[in-house]
Amino acid sequence: MLSHVIPPVRGYTKCSNSLVRHPRLCSDAKILVLYVQGLPACDRDKALSEHARSLLMTGRAYQRAKAELLAHGYVHERRERIAGGRWRTVQVMSNEPLTADQAARLYAGAPADGYAVVGAGRVGRTGHAGQVGHAGHAGRTASGAWSAPSARFPTVGEPTGRSVGGQLPADEDLGEDTSHPPTEAEAGEEAEGDAAASESVPGSASVPVPVPGLGAAQDSAADAPSGSAEVLAAERVLLSLRHERRELLLGVREARTLAGLAAEWLRRGVSPGDLRAALTRGLPKDGVRSALGFLAHRLVEKLPAPPAEQPEPVPPSPPPSPLALIACAGPGEEHMFRPNVPWATTCGPCHREEQRVYWEDMRARTEAAPEPLPWRERFAAEGAEVGTGPGPDVGG
């Protein structure tokens, strides 16, 4: 990533890196601290919720940001009773985390363990509760603490060293970020390097590492050929697990011990990526005590079922042999033909000629037939035949 930074000459707010890089504060909480810190004294006569409303921060986001600031000492609240039986809530905000005792001393106007109130003021009053707050940032006194800037321009004063704040260390490991697993090529190079290092140690490749509780599963995996492509690919996957989860670090000998079990996954149709995901997902909440034992147990317990055996394809039946040549029964000179069906007696041209003659005869008969009588005449003729007379004139 390329970074181009232009330092502002005016209209900026100083902020410590400990606040910007705080791992337990959300972005809304950090922006709220910077917004209040950069306000002039005349604009701080508001409650913290009103400042959040000015930033278009929703109620739920503001409640979350406020809870985080309260939990880490950037905001302190105190309810006190005032004249007339009314109550008010006093808010103290600092750009450095403060303890409850330090916040109480700042509220009383006294330096709190080297911190002095700089730019503090009333922060607003809303509703009947008369919610009031103080928003300021902590400074040092002349005795090694932060001191308020002088009124002279430019500001003068001796620079002082930075003191350690009261922020507790985060649980996250701030070391090298290895969240992205290496590619298969990189994992292969590392596996080859580890293998070369292990071969330089006498007896490192011949002594197996026993895994308690595996029994026959480990024995059957050990019978697999060590130089097969599946075993080598499984060993690379096992060695690359430490790049995704540091607690799954395996040595070369341990990876070779489990390579046979992992290779069985690959033989059953599981890809190296799916194998890595199956071994690294859903780890115990209290961590993994033994990477070798945990991975061995998971490889055995979550072993997928073998793929179903595909039935052998039935060979296609051979094509039928062609029929023998026979003599055509049609007119004309005698000639031979090969019939396409057993009951054929004429060749194609003769069969078409027979069909043509047949349909011409049918058409001639149809044309020579007399026209059919109308239905009234047919009815009268049928009545005369049976002796009932012509019957009534249905047309009249």
N, C-alpha and C positions, 0 to 999 in steps of 0.2 A: 504494500500500500504506500503510495506517495502522499506526503503531507506538505501542504503549503500554508503557512500561518503568517498573517499580517497582524502585528500587535496594534490594538486600538490606542489612539492617543487621548481619547476622552470618552465619557459615557460607558464605563466598564465597571465591573465588580470583581474584586479579588476573591478567590476561592481556593481553599487548600485541596490538594490532591486526595487527602484522606476522605474528604466528603464526596468528591466526584467519583472516586473509585470504591466507595463503600459497597461491599457485596450484599448487604442486607437492607439497603434502602432502595425503594423503587424510584423511578425517574420523577414522579410527581412530588415525592418528598424532597428530593434534591432541588428541584426547580422552585419549590415553595420556600426553602431556606435561602436560596440565592435571590429570589424576588424580594423577600422581606429585608434581607441584608442590604440590598441596593436602593431601598427607598430612602428619601430624605426624612428628616425628623418630623417635618410637618405633615407627612403622609402616613405616619405610623399610628395615627389615632383610630385604628380599626381593630376588630377582632381577627383572629387568624382565619376564621371561616370566610370573612369578607374578602381577605386577600386571596383566598382560594377561589372565591367567586369571580374576582377580577381576572383570574387566569383561566376562566371558563372551565373550572374543574368541577366535575359532578360530585354529588353527595357521597356516593359510595367510594369514589377514588379519593376524595378528601379524607374520609374516615380512615381509609387504609393508610394514607400518607401520614396522617396525624398519629395513628397508633404506632407506626414504625418510628417516628420521631420521638414519641414518648418513651418507647421501649429502649432506645439507644441514647437517650440523654440530651437530644437536641432541643426538646421542648419540655417544659415543666409547667404543671397547672396547680393552682392552689385556690381553694374556696375560702373566703373570709366574709365576716359579717360587718356591715357598715351601718351608719346611723339610719333610723327609721325602720329597723327590723328587716332590712333588705340584705341580700347576699350578692356577691360578685365573684367572678372567676378571674384570677390573675394568671396570665400566661407569660412565661419567660422563655424566650427563644435565643439560642446561641449558635454560632457557626462552629463551635467545638463542643463535643459531648461533655456534659457536666453531671456531677452527682447531685443527689437531692440536697446535701448539705451545702455544696457550692452554689446551687440555685437559690437556697434560702439566704445565704450571705449576700449574693448579688441583689436579691430583692430588698434586703435591709439596707443596701447602699454600702456595704463593707466589701473589701477585696476578698475573693474566695480562693484561697491557696494560690496566690500569684495572679489571679484574674481580676480585672477591674471592669466596671461597666463603661462601655464606650458607645455613645450614640443611643442610649436607652431612652425610652419615652413611653408615654401611654399609647395604647394601641386600640382604643375604641371602646364604645359602650353601646350595647344593643339590647332591646327588649326591656322587660321589667327586671331581669336578673342583673342588669348592669354589668355585663361581661367585660372585663378590662384585662388587658394584657400588656406586657412589656416585651418589646422586640429589640434586641440589641445584639452585639457580638462581643465576645470576651477579648480583653486585651491584657497586656502585661504591664506591671508597674516597673518603676526604675530599678528595683532590686532583682533584676533578672527576669521580670515578667514583661508582658506586652504593655507598652505605654501608649497613651492617646497621642495623636499627632498634634504638633504645635500649630498655632494660628498663623505663623509666618509662612510665606510662600517664596520659594519652595520649602517643604517641611524639612526640618533639620533634626538631627539626633543621631546617636551612635547605634549602629546595627547590633542586634543581639542574636544569640543563637536560639534555635527552636527547642522548646521543651517537649517532652513526651506527653501526649494527651492521655485522657482516660478511656480511650476506646479499647474495647476488648478485642483480642485477635479473633479472626473468623475461623470457622471450622474448615473451610475449603483449603486445599493444598495450593499454595501460590507458586509452585514450581513449574516445570515445563508442561506445556499444554499438549497432551498426546491424545486428544479425544478422537482424532481421525485415524483409523487403522491404516497401515501401509498397504501399498499395492502388492499383488501377488509376486511381482518381480522383485520388489524390495525385500519382501518376506523371504523369498527364495535365496537372495544373496546373504541375508542375515543368517538363515538356517545353514547355508554352506559354510559361512564363516565360523558359526558355532560348532558345526560338525568338524571342521578342520582343527579348531582349538581342542575339541574333545579327543580327536585322534592323536594329538600330540601327547596326551596324558596316558601313561601305560595302563591298559586294562579298563579304560573308560567305556568302551563300546561293547565289552563282552559281559559285564556284570549287570544283570537286570535289577531293576528297582522293584521290590515286592510291594504290592498295594493290598492292604488288609481288606478282606471282605469280598474280593472279586472271585477268587477260586478258579472254576473252570472257564469263566469268561476271559480271564487274562491268559490262561493256558492256550485257549483256542485262538486268541488274537496273536499270541506269540508264534503260533505255527504258520502264520501268513508270511509269504516271502517278503523280506525286508527291502528288497530293491524294486518292488513293483511301483507303478505310477501312482496308485491310490495311497500307498503308505507314505511316499514322499510328499504328495500333496497334503495328506492329513497332518504330517509333521510340520509342514510350513504353516498350516492353519493354527496348530497348537502353539507354535512359537510366536505367532502374531497376536495372540490374545492379550498379551501384556500391553500392547499399544492401545487397546480399547478399554480394558480394566486392569489397573496396575496390580490389583490383588491376585490376578490370575497369571502371575509370572511363573513360568516353567523353565527348568534347566534343559539342556540338550538331552541328557540321559532320561529325564522324566518324560520329555516329549516323545522320545523313541519308545518308551514303555507303553505309552497310550496311543501311539500311532496305529497299532494294529486294530484297536477298538474303533478309533476314528475312521480308519480306512473302510471298515465294514459299513459305516454310514454312506460313504461315497459309492460303494458297490451297490447299495440299495437305492441309488438314484438321487441322493441328496447332494446339492451343489456345495462347493466350499463356502460360499457366502451364507447359505442357510445353516450350515454346520456351525459357523462362527456365531451366528445370531442365536442358535439354540443353546450354545454354551455360555453366552454372556448375558442373556436376558433373564430377568426374574431371580437375581441373586439374593441371598438371605439379607435381611435388614441389618443384622448384627455383623455382617462381613463374612468373608471366607477365611477360615483358619488354615486350611491346608488346600492349596490349589490342586495338588496331585490327587488327593482323595476325593475332593469335590468333583473334579472333572471326570475322574474314573467312574464315580457313582452316577453322574448324569449321563455319561456315554452308555452305560449299561441299562439304566432304568428308562431312558427316553429313546432307546434304539427303535427306529421305525420298523414296521413289519416288512418282510421281504416282498418284492413285487410279485404279483400273481403270474404264474407261468402261462405263457401264451400257447394255445394249442397249435400243434404243427399244421401248417396249411395243407389242405387236401389238394393233391395234384390234379390238374384239370384232365377230364377224360379225353382220350385221343379222338380226333375228328373221324367221322364215319368214312369208310372206304367208298369210293365212287362206284356207281352201278355199272354193270357191263353193257356193252353196246348191243342194241337190238335193232331189228328191221322195222322200219316205219310202216304202219298199216294204212297210210294215206294213199291217194291216187298218184299216178305218175310212175316214173321209173323207181325201181327198188333202191332204197338208200338206207344207210344205218344212222342211228343217232343214240346219244347217251341220255336217258331220261333223268329228270331231277327228282321224281317220285316213283315209287315202284309200280303204281297203277297206270302210268302214262303209256299209251300205245302209238301215239303219233308225235312227230316232231313239232317244233314250234310253228313253222310256216304252214304245215298241213293242218294243224289244230286251229290256227287263226282262219284259214280258208273254210274249214268246216263250220266254224262259228258264223262267219259272214253269210254263207249259204243258208244256214238255219234261220238266221234272223231276217234275211230277205224273204224267205218263204213265209215266216210268221207275219211280216208286214203285208205281203200280198194277200194272205187269207183275211187279214183284218180289213183291208180296203175292199175286198169282194163281198164281205158280209153285208146284208141289207141293214138299213137304218132301223133302230128299234122303234116300236110303236109308242105313241104317247100313252100316258097312264090311263086316261079315260077309255081309250080304245082297247087297251089290254084288259081293263076291268070288264068291259062289255063282252069281249071275246071269251073270257073265262066264265062269265055268267051264262053265256049261250051254251057253252060246253056242258055245264052242269044242269041245264034246263030251267033255270030260274028266271029267264028273260033278261032283257037289258037293264031292268031296274029303273028307278026314278031318275029323272034328269037332274043330276046334281048341279049341272051348270046353270039350269033355269032359275 
